[in-house]
Amino acid sequence: MHRRLIEALLLCGLAIATAGPIAAQQKQPFPADQPSIMDEEEITAPANPPPQPAKPSRKGAMAAPNPDNPDLDAEDELAPSQMRQPIPPAVAMPSGGERRIRSASHGTEAMPEERAAQRPAHVAKPDIVGCNGVFGRDSSHAKLAMAYRSRNVAFTQVDAASGAKVMASVLFAKEPKRRLEVWWSKPATRTDTHLIVINGESDWIAPGELRLGLTLGELEKLNGKSFKLLGFNKDRVATLSDWNGGQLAVLPGGCKIGISLRADPKASASALAAAPADRAFSSDDSALRGANPKVSEILVTY
C-alpha cells in the first residue's frame, strides 16, 4: 500500500512539472511570420466588415441599381417589349348585366324601367279660368299677353253661335288642349271681358271645377242638386236653362256659367226625340239620361 501511495505522488509531481513550461509557452507572443494554431479561434472579426459585392445579375454581369428604388435590379423592372404586349380581351359581362344599375340610396340593383316607374311623373299645372285677375271683368288683351306672353295670344276671328264671325283674343290657338277664347265688350280697344269660351279638346277648368266631358251625374254633384236643361236640338246638343239655385248658380267675382251637353254618338234617334229642344227637363230625367250627354262647351259670362 505504501508503494501505491508513492507512485501516485510521483505522477502528480510529473504532471505539475510538465504543465509549467506549456503555460509559459502559451503566454509568449508569436512572431509575425509564425503561423499559429490559435489564429482561427482567437482572431476576432473586424469592427467594420468589408463591403459585400453587389448582387450578380442572372446573366453573370453586375446589374445597375434602380435610382428610384435601390433594392430593385434593372432586371426586376418591365422591359419595353413587355410593356408593348397586347392587352388581353375584356371579360364578357353576364347576361343582362348592362341593364343593371346600382341604387345609391338603398344599395340594391334596379332596372332602368323600374326606376322610371318609381320616379313620380311630372304633372303639368292645369289651366284654370277664374272670375278675377286676367279673366276678371276689367281685363284686356294686353293683360292676357303679359300673363301668357304675346306669342301665345292672338287677336283673330272666331265662330259665333249664329254662324257669323267675331273678333276675340285666343290663347294658344295652335294647341287644341290649351285653346281658350276671350270675347270683349269693347272689341275696338280689346278691353272689358264679355265672354270666355271653352270648347273642342280644351283642358281648361272653369269656375266651380267645371270641365269638358262631365256627365249629368257629375254636374249634379258639383251643383249640389239637380238642374234644368232644354232638350236636344238638331245638333244633338242640350243647353242649360237654370242651375236651380245650386252652388254653380252664384260664383265669386260676379261671373255666370253656361254649359252645353252633346248626346252620346251611339244614342238612337228615338232617345233624342224623347227630349226635344222646345221643352225643359230636369237633369235627373230619364229622357235626358237615356242619351248619356256630356259637357261639350262651357261659357263664362259677365
DAURLIN-V71765 format. One record per residue. RES is the residue in one small letter. OMEGA is omega in whole degrees, 0 to 359 (* if undefined). D_LAST is the distance of its C-alpha to the last C-alpha in whole Angstrom. Layout:
RES_OMEGA_D_LAST + RES_OMEGA_D_LAST
This chain:
m_176_164 + h_180_165 + r_180_165 + r_179_161 + l_181_161 + i_180_162 + e_179_161 + a_181_157 + l_178_158 + l_179_159 + l_179_156 + c_180_154 + g_178_156 + l_180_156 + a_181_152 + i_181_152 + a_179_154 + t_183_152 + a_183_148 + g_179_149 + p_181_150 + i_180_147 + a_180_145 + a_179_146 + q_180_145 + q_181_142 + k_180_141 + q_179_143 + p_178_140 + f_174_140 + p_184_141 + a_181_138 + d_183_139 + q_179_141 + p_182_138 + s_178_138 + i_180_137 + m_186_134 + d_187_132 + e_183_130 + e_188_129 + e_180_130 + i_181_128 + t_180_124 + a_178_121 + p_181_120 + a_181_118 + n_181_115 + p_179_115 + p_180_116 + p_179_112 + q_178_112 + p_181_111 + a_181_108 + k_181_107 + p_178_108 + s_181_105 + r_179_105 + k_178_107 + g_181_110 + a_180_109 + m_181_107 + a_179_103 + a_180_102 + p_176_99 + n_182_96 + p_181_95 + d_179_91 + n_184_93 + p_182_97 + d_181_97 + l_173_96 + d_179_98 + a_182_97 + e_178_98 + d_181_95 + e_179_92 + l_175_91 + a_178_92 + p_180_90 + s_178_91 + q_181_90 + m_181_86 + r_180_86 + q_183_86 + p_179_83 + i_180_81 + p_181_81 + p_181_78 + a_178_75 + v_182_75 + a_179_72 + m_178_69 + p_181_69 + s_180_67 + g_184_63 + g_182_64 + e_182_62 + r_184_59 + r_177_59 + i_183_58 + r_178_59 + s_183_56 + a_186_56 + s_185_55 + h_180_57 + g_180_60 + t_179_59 + e_180_59 + a_176_56 + m_176_55 + p_180_52 + e_180_50 + e_178_51 + r_179_49 + a_179_46 + a_181_46 + q_181_46 + r_180_44 + p_181_40 + a_179_38 + h_180_35 + v_181_32 + a_179_29 + k_182_26 + p_176_23 + d_185_20 + i_174_17 + v_175_13 + g_178_12 + c_179_9 + n_179_11 + g_182_14 + v_176_14 + f_177_10 + g_183_9 + r_186_7 + d_181_10 + s_181_12 + s_177_14 + h_180_16 + a_179_19 + k_177_18 + l_180_17 + a_178_21 + m_183_22 + a_185_21 + y_181_22 + r_188_25 + s_181_24 + r_180_27 + n_181_24 + v_181_21 + a_175_22 + f_189_20 + t_180_21 + q_176_21 + v_182_19 + d_174_19 + a_184_17 + a_183_17 + s_182_20 + g_179_22 + a_178_21 + k_176_20 + v_178_17 + m_180_17 + a_174_15 + s_182_16 + v_176_18 + l_177_19 + f_185_23 + a_183_23 + k_178_27 + e_186_26 + p_183_25 + k_179_24 + r_183_22 + r_180_20 + l_179_16 + e_175_14 + v_179_12 + w_185_11 + w_174_10 + s_178_9 + k_183_13 + p_183_15 + a_180_18 + t_179_18 + r_181_15 + t_178_13 + d_184_9 + t_177_7 + h_186_6 + l_174_7 + i_187_9 + v_174_12 + i_180_15 + n_180_18 + g_180_22 + e_187_24 + s_178_21 + d_180_22 + w_179_18 + i_182_17 + a_175_14 + p_182_13 + g_180_16 + e_176_18 + l_177_17 + r_180_19 + l_176_20 + g_180_24 + l_178_23 + t_178_25 + l_180_25 + g_179_27 + e_177_25 + l_179_21 + e_178_23 + k_179_24 + l_181_21 + n_181_20 + g_181_23 + k_177_24 + s_182_24 + f_186_21 + k_178_21 + l_169_21 + l_185_22 + g_187_25 + f_177_26 + n_183_26 + k_177_28 + d_179_26 + r_183_27 + v_173_23 + a_184_22 + t_180_18 + l_174_17 + s_182_17 + d_176_16 + w_174_16 + n_177_19 + g_181_18 + g_184_19 + q_180_18 + l_181_15 + a_182_13 + v_182_12 + l_177_11 + p_179_12 + g_176_9 + g_179_7 + c_179_5 + k_184_6 + i_172_9 + g_181_11 + i_172_15 + s_180_18 + l_180_21 + r_181_24 + a_178_28 + d_180_30 + p_181_32 + k_181_36 + a_182_34 + s_179_37 + a_180_36 + s_178_37 + a_179_35 + l_180_32 + a_180_33 + a_179_33 + a_183_30 + p_185_29 + a_182_25 + d_179_26 + r_177_26 + a_182_24 + f_173_26 + s_183_25 + s_179_25 + d_180_28 + d_181_30 + s_179_33 + a_177_32 + l_183_29 + r_181_30 + g_181_33 + a_177_31 + n_181_30 + p_176_26 + k_183_24 + v_180_21 + s_179_20 + e_177_17 + i_178_14 + l_175_10 + v_186_7 + t_174_4 + y_*_0
